[in-house]
Amino acid sequence: MMLWTKRFTKSKKQSDSRKYLKLITSEGISGGLLGSMLGGPFLTGFMLYLGASSAQIGFALAIPAFANLAQIFTAIITHNVDNRRAYVFGYGVLYRVLWVLTGLIPFVLPQSYWVYTFIALYLLSYLCSNIAGVIWASLIGDMVPAQVRGRYMGIRNTIVGGLAAAAVLAGGQILELFSKQNGFIILYIIAAVCMVWNGYHLFSYPNLPYERSQESQKLKLLVKPLKDRSFVRATLFLAAWIFFQNMAIPLFSYVMQEVLSISIQWVSVITTVQLIVMMTSYYVWGNLNAKYGTKRVLRWTLPIIAASCLLWGGIAWIPAIPVLILVHMLLGIGTGGFTQLTFNFTIEEAPSSERTIYVAVFAALTGFTGFLSPILGGEIYRNLKTMPAWVEHYGFSVGMGLVLLGLALTAGRSMLSTNQESYSRAASAIRDQQEELAS
């Protein structure tokens, strides 16, 4: 009788896990489609339509990173909350509502207020996103079993990325077929539908119990991740990496549309190629993650991202479109792995009872540097207009690629070092869990 009860409980737990994995994938699809309609090249295109300058676009592109700073306060205030689902649903829906509302700006405000209102709503939107995000990461850590997390996130991101790529391609065709105003109206209507769809998925999330921290004092709670030497070393390096990376890469779309005068249709095609390659790479990175460990594989993504910047130099000898397709193929491979592996890094490094504060400290440190760099990049591009054209066209990107490559081959090797003995023990434990599940 006891054996039957044990098997029934184990089977029920596995059934719940499969249900959770399907739900997380469905929620990712609806959220990914919304982001595809309003983000990426369309975000830059819409801001150019509103009359934004390179500095204003750089500031807007820095907002998601700046909003990460909210996670540190969220983690402290919501520490040991009873209802994580309510926070994820409430702030997750508000995030998407505020972003969709930016589509009404040209219809309700004088033109002189368009850009500033967009930036204000976009900032509020991402603040809500990051408040939801820190708790969402904690919830996902409990919903996805550790032994399948790396491969599952790879499969999930592959599915989401494939549909997002199709959405970007469709969005580019819409903007090509219609006037800019009517094209953006259609994109925002599609995004509004995805917003409602995503809200339904967030409402369906479970409110799982979780291991509470024994630390009651807020200051001591905040200090805990900072005492973890391995976590701090890796996080400081990644913060520095994001600083240099975001001076150039978020502005790729601006350079293509405004500096090189490439049509929004071609930019959407190039971005679609990037997303397709990224989608394909997710599964590969997930398998490598499971086999070799997070930090080691994370190091492998860095030279690929650097190479995507260096390849801009090909514009000096080859027509821009083929070069930019190659650039974004490499960017898709590198950033796909980087994004997936940094998420897994924060989940794996943290004890389950302290996961929210670890995620928040990581987000705050990387968010601060990620906020400053696109603003600096936007200002640099504004000043490059007085220099020879080649510097603005590809020189700055190549220069940042050299900086990133040097950083990857030097500090990256030591700061993202892996304790092989600890990893071997963890891998052995995961194999034991997989064999137990299989039996």
N, C-alpha and C positions, 0 to 999 in steps of 0.2 A: 504493500500500500504506500509506504513512504517512498519507494523507488518510483512508482507511477506518478505520485504527486510531484516529485522532483523533476521528472521528465516533462510533465505538463507545464510546470512553471517555466522551465528552460525553453520549451517550445513557444510558449506565450511571449516570452521576452524576445525571442528571435523574430516572431511575427510582428511585434510592435516595432522592432528595429527596421524591418523591411518597410513597414508603413511610413515610418519617419523618413527613411531615405527617399521614398517616392515623393513625399510632401516637400522635402527640402529641394528636390529637383524641380518640382512644379513651381514652387515659389521663386526659384532662381530664374526660371524661364520667363515668368510674367514680369519680374523686376528687370531682367536683362533686356527684354524687348522695349520696356519703357525707357531705359537708359540709352538704348540704341537710337530711338527716335529723337531724343532730346540732347544727347551727349555727343562726345567725339567731334567729328567735323561739323555736325549740325549745330552744336553749341557755339563753335567759333563762327559759323556761317550766320546764325541768328544774331549774334552780337554785332557782326559786321553790318547786318541788315539794320540793326538798331542805331548804328553809327559809332560803334566803339573804336577806340584807338588800340594800338598794340599794347600800351601800358595797361589799359583797362581790361583787355582780354587776358593779359598776364596775371592781373590781380584776380580776375574771376577764376582762372585755372588754378590759382593758389588756394581758393576757398576750401575745396575738399580736404586739403592737408591742414589748413588752419582749423577747420572744424574738428579735427582729431583731438585738439586740445581740450574739447569739451568732455572727452571720455574720462579724463582723470578725475574731474569733479563728479561725473556720473557714477563712476566706480565707487567713490567714497560715499556719496549720498545714498546710492541704491544697494550698498553692500548688505548682503544677507536679506534681500527683499524676498517676500513670500511668493509674489506673483510675477515671475519673469515674463510670462506670456503677455500680460497686460501692457508692460512697458514696450515690448517688441511690437505689438500690434498698434498701440496708440501713437508712438513716435514714428514707427515705420510708415503708417498711413499719412501722418501729417507731413513727413518728409516729401512724399510723392505729390500730395495735394499742393503744397507750396511751389514745387517745381513746375507742375502743370499750370498753375496760375500765372506764371511768367508769360504764357502765350496770350494773355489778355492785355498786356501792357500797351501794344500799339493802338488798341481800340478804346482805352479808357483814360489815357494820360496824354498831355502835351509832349511833343517830341523831345523837348529839352530834358524831360525827366526819364526817358526810356532806359538809358544805360544804367543810371544810378538805381532806379527801381528794380531793374533786373538783378543787379549785384546784391541789393538788400534782400530780395526774396530768395535768391540762390544761396546766400549765406545762411538765412534762417532755415532753409530746407536742409542744408548739409549739417547744421547743428543738430537738427532732429534726427538725421540719419545716423550720426555718430553716437547720440544718446542711445538710440535703439541698437546700434552695432555692437557696443561693448557687451550688452546683455545677450544679444543674439549669439555672439561668439561663445559665451558661457553655455547657453542653451544647446548650441550645436555640438559642443564638446561632450554633452551628456546624451544627445540623441544619436550621434554617430559612434559606433564602437571603435575603440582605438585600433584594433587589429585590422580594420578595413578602411580606416580614415584616409590614408594616402591615396589608395587606388580609387576609393569612392569619389573623393573630391576631384580626382582627375576625370573620371567618367562624367560626373555632374557638370563640371566646367566645359567638357567637350560638347555635351548636348546644348548647354546654354550658349556657348560660344558659336556653335553652328547656326542656331536660330538667330542670334544677334547679328552674325555676318549677313545672313539673308535679309534681315531687317534694314541694315545699313545700305545694302545694295538697292533695295526697294525704295528706301528714303531718298537716295540720290536720283533715282529715276523720277520720283514724284516731283522733286524740285526742278528737274530738267524739263518736265512736261508742262508744268504750271508756272505762273509767275511766282516770284519769291513769297509774296504775301499769301497767295492761295496755297502754295506748297507747304509753307509752315503751318497754315491752318489745318491742313490734312494731317500733318505729322503730330500736331498737338491733340487732335481728336483721337487718333490711334493711341497716343500716350495716355489719354484720359481713360480709354477702355481698359488698357493694361493696368492702370492705377486701381480700378475697381476690382479687376481680376486678382491682382496681387494682394489687395486688402482681404479678400476672401481666403487666400492661402495663409496669410499671417494670422487671421482669426482661427484657423484650423490647427495652429501649433499647439502642442501639449504644454501643460504647466508642470513640468517634471520636478520632483523633489531633488535637492542637491546637497552636497556636503558643505556645511557652513564653516566659515572660518572661526577659529577659537579666539582670534584677535579682536577685541572690542574697541581699542583706542585707534582713532582714525589716523593719527600721525604714524604710529607704529605699523599700521597696515600699509601705508604709503611707502614706508622705508623698506619693507620686506623684499620687493623685487630689486631694489637698489643694493641690497646686500648680496644678491646672487651674482657672483663675479662673472660667470659664464654668460648669463643673460645680459648683463650690462655691457660687457665687451662687444658682444654681437650686435646689440641694439645701437650702441654708439657708432659702430662702423656703418650699419645700415642707414642711420640718420645722416651720416656724412655722404654716403653713396647717393641717397635720395636728393640731397641738396644739389650735388653736381648734375645728377641725371635730370632733375626737373628744371634746370636752367635752360635746357634745350628741347627735350623730348615732348613736353606738353605743347610746345609752340610749333611743332612740325606742321600741324594743320594750318596755322596762321601763315607760316612761310610759304606753304604751297598755294594757298588761296590769295594772299595779299601781296607777297613779294614776287613769287614766280608766276602769278596770274593764271594758275591752273583752275579749270572749271570745277564747280562743286560736284558735277557728275563724275569727273575723273578722280577727284579726291575721295568720293564715296566708294569708287571701284578699288582704289588703292587701300582704303581702310578695310574694305570687305576682304581683300586678299590677306591683310594682316590678321583679321579675325579668324579666317579659315585656317591659316597656319597656326595661330594660337590655339584654336579648337583642337587641331590634330596633335599639338604638342602636349596638351594637358594630360592625356592618357599616358604618354611616354614619361612625362615628369612624375606622374603619380606612381608608376611602376619603379622608376629609378629611386624615388623617395623611399618606397617600401624596402628596396634592396640595399641601398647604401646609406640611408640616413639623411635627415633634413639639411643640416648645415653643409655637409659635403656637396650635396647636389645643388644647394643654393649658390655655392661658390662657382659652379659650372655655368650658371646663367649670366654671371657678370661680364665676362669677355664678349659674350654674344650681344649684350645690350650695347657695350662699347663699340663693337664692330658696326652696329646699325647707324651710329653717329659718324663713324669714320667713312662709311660708304657714300655719304653725301658728296665727298670729294670727286666722285665719278662724274658729277654734273659738268665738271671742267672739260671732259672729253666725250661724253656720251649724252644723248638726249635725256632730258630730265625724267620722263615717265618711266622708262625701263629701270633707271637707277633708283627711283623712289619706290618702285614695286619691290626691288631687292632689299632696299632699306627696311621697308615695312614687313617683309617676310622675316628678316632677322629680328626685328623688333617684336613681332608676334611670338616667335620662339622664346626669346629672352624674357620679355615681360610676362608672358604666360606662366613660365616657370617661376619667375621671381615673385609674382603676386600669390600664386598658389602656395609656394614654399614658405614665404614670410608668414602667411596665415597659419600654416601648420606649425611653424616655429613657435609662435606665441601660445598656441594651444598645448604643444608638447612640453615646453619649458616650464609651464606653470603647474603647481600642485592644484588639483581640482577645486579645493576650497578657496584658493587665492586667484583663480583664473581671471576674474573680472579686473582685478587690480594690475595683474601682469599685462593683460591686453591694453589696459588704459595707459600704463606707463610707456609701453612700446609706442602706442598711437600718439601720445603727447610728444615724445622725443622726436619721432620721425615726422610727426605733423608739423612741428615748429620749423624744422629745416625745409620740409616740403612746401611750407607756406611762403617762406622767404624767397626761395629760388625762382619760381615762375615770375614773381614780381620783378626780381632782378633781371631775369631773362628778357622780360618785356621792355624794361628800360634800356637794356643793352641794344635790343633791336631798334628801338626808337633812335638811339644815337648812331647806329651803324649806317643810317641813311646818308650821313655826311662822308662815309668812307667809300672806297672802291666797291663796285657792285658785287664782286665775287665774295667779299667778306660776308655780306648779308645773305647771299644766295646759298653758300655752302661752307664758307670759312669758319664761321662760329661753331657750327655743328661738328666739323672735323676737329676743331680745337678741343671741344668738350669730350669728343670721343677719345682723344689722346689722354686727357686727364682721367677719364673713367678706366681706360685700359691700364694705366699706371697704378691706379688705386686697386684694381682687381688683382693685379699680379704681385702687389706688395702687401698692403695692409689686409686685404681680403683673405690672404692665405693664413695669416696668423690670428686675426680677429674672429674668423669663422672656423677655427680649428675644432675638430671633433675628438672627443674622448673615446677612442676606439673600444676600450674595455667596457665603458658604460653602454655604448651602442650595441656591442655584442650581447650584453646581458639583456638589453631591451628587445633586441631582435629574437633572442632565444625565447623570451617570455611570450612574444607575439606569436611565434610558431607554435608554442605549446597551446595558446588559446585557440589558434586556428584548428589544430588537430582535435582539440576538445569539442569545438563546434561541429567539425566534420563528423565526429563520432556520434 
